[in-house]
């Protein structure tokens, strides 16, 4: 997992989720999303500050992608709550049960990252930058 954020938001957030702009057909656990979160000073949040499983093998917190309803935009992970505010993140999609790296890349290109800033009452949605 890279240490440079690929999605940055204008304000701090404590809730994070992913959705697909384009629906794909796959099954639960075909792909895994790994995450690292960074505060406003660029310091990486500790694993215990993130409400997702952590894997040394994957190099970060992770969630398996849920399969969505065909033809509908839907969340593909259970939302992640943070115990400390973050300003940016690294999000990477990798094959897990489904070994199709090209499809994993297309899924990542279609991701919409949504965060909530409860302090300001704002919700931000962005795409991942390479």
Phi and psi in degrees as a GROMACS rama.xvg file:
@    title "Ramachandran Plot"
@    xaxis  label "Phi"
@    yaxis  label "Psi"
@TYPE xy
-73.1791  159.9  UNK-2
-104.378  6.7769  UNK-3
-107.171  127.003  UNK-4
-57.9696  142.437  UNK-5
-113.503  7.46295  UNK-6
-150.743  124.995  UNK-7
-126.044  138.698  UNK-8
-115.487  156.022  UNK-9
-71.7624  -16.6846  UNK-10
-142.867  169.541  UNK-11
-73.6744  153.459  UNK-12
-139.894  159.411  UNK-13
-130.471  -0.072885  UNK-14
-131.441  138.162  UNK-15
-140.89  134.637  UNK-16
-147.815  165.391  UNK-17
-125.273  143.577  UNK-18
-138.04  163.582  UNK-19
-105.617  131.444  UNK-20
-74.0312  -31.9859  UNK-21
-118.363  126.275  UNK-22
-72.6762  143.581  UNK-23
-129.343  150.829  UNK-24
-93.635  119.196  UNK-25
-161.38  169.553  UNK-26
-106.51  160.22  UNK-27
-54.2428  134.61  UNK-28
75.4115  6.88926  UNK-29
-66.392  -32.0139  UNK-30
-133.892  152.813  UNK-31
-122.628  138.322  UNK-32
-103.993  127.657  UNK-33
-109.373  149.107  UNK-34
-137.534  148.607  UNK-35
-138.179  138.071  UNK-36
-116.635  146.353  UNK-37
-129.571  140.653  UNK-38
-78.313  -176.959  UNK-39
-67.1614  -15.6466  UNK-40
-97.2811  2.89151  UNK-41
87.7194  6.76515  UNK-42
-82.914  131.754  UNK-43
-70.2785  132.845  UNK-44
-69.0897  146.794  UNK-45
-74.1703  151.556  UNK-46
-53.8146  -35.914  UNK-47
-71.2615  -9.72364  UNK-48
-90.1375  -0.112389  UNK-49
-120.767  128.166  UNK-50
-84.7452  50.6704  UNK-51
-138.928  155.884  UNK-52
-60.6256  151.932  UNK-53
-121.417  139.824  UNK-54
-131.638  122.121  UNK-55
-64.6233  -32.7432  UNK-56
-63.6357  -41.9664  UNK-57
-83.691  -16.656  UNK-58
79.669  19.7765  UNK-59
-179.867  -176.066  UNK-60
-71.2142  152.164  UNK-61
-148.045  159.791  UNK-62
-145.015  141.891  UNK-63
-76.3973  144.328  UNK-64
-75.3963  132.698  UNK-65
-81.6747  148.369  UNK-66
-79.5785  138.317  UNK-67
-93.5285  176.888  UNK-68
-80.5171  130.713  UNK-69
-54.6247  133.743  UNK-70
80.3907  1.38643  UNK-71
-123.712  143.253  UNK-72
-80.125  125.253  UNK-73
-148.385  157.968  UNK-74
-62.6821  140.807  UNK-75
-112.268  0.114866  UNK-76
-138.408  156.488  UNK-77
-67.6858  132.459  UNK-78
-53.3663  145.246  UNK-79
-103.467  130.83  UNK-80
-104.031  141.212  UNK-81
-111.263  140.463  UNK-82
-84.0994  -14.174  UNK-83
-131.138  148.274  UNK-84
-69.3673  144.903  UNK-85
-121.353  161.44  UNK-86
-121.934  -20.2686  UNK-87
-150.807  170.259  UNK-88
-154.251  159.743  UNK-89
-110.181  128.507  UNK-90
-126.764  127.086  UNK-91
-134.216  135.511  UNK-92
-103.724  131.495  UNK-93
-131.076  151.882  UNK-94
-64.2748  146.032  UNK-95
-125.311  -89.6208  UNK-96
-73.2892  -40.5775  UNK-97
-86.0126  119.953  UNK-98
-91.7368  19.6256  UNK-99
-84.2364  97.5923  UNK-100
-66.0877  -34.9162  UNK-101
-65.5182  -43.1636  UNK-102
-65.5958  -38.592  UNK-103
-59.3016  -41.0287  UNK-104
-64.6922  -42.49  UNK-105
-65.8938  -38.833  UNK-106
-61.6029  -46.065  UNK-107
-61.2523  -41.3531  UNK-108
-63.5452  -23.9936  UNK-109
-92.4236  -5.76649  UNK-110
-66.0457  139.38  UNK-111
-112.72  122.07  UNK-112
-98.9113  122.97  UNK-113
-117.921  131.676  UNK-114
-128.903  155.399  UNK-115
-120.107  130.102  UNK-116
-104.453  96.3855  UNK-117
-67.2899  -31.0332  UNK-118
-63.0472  -42.8233  UNK-119
-95.5678  -8.11052  UNK-120
70.3548  32.7973  UNK-121
-115.048  151.571  UNK-122
-123.145  131.499  UNK-123
-116.952  139.755  UNK-124
-129.592  129.586  UNK-125
-140.862  162.774  UNK-126
-96.3614  157.909  UNK-127
-76.1953  138.997  UNK-128
-100.731  139.293  UNK-129
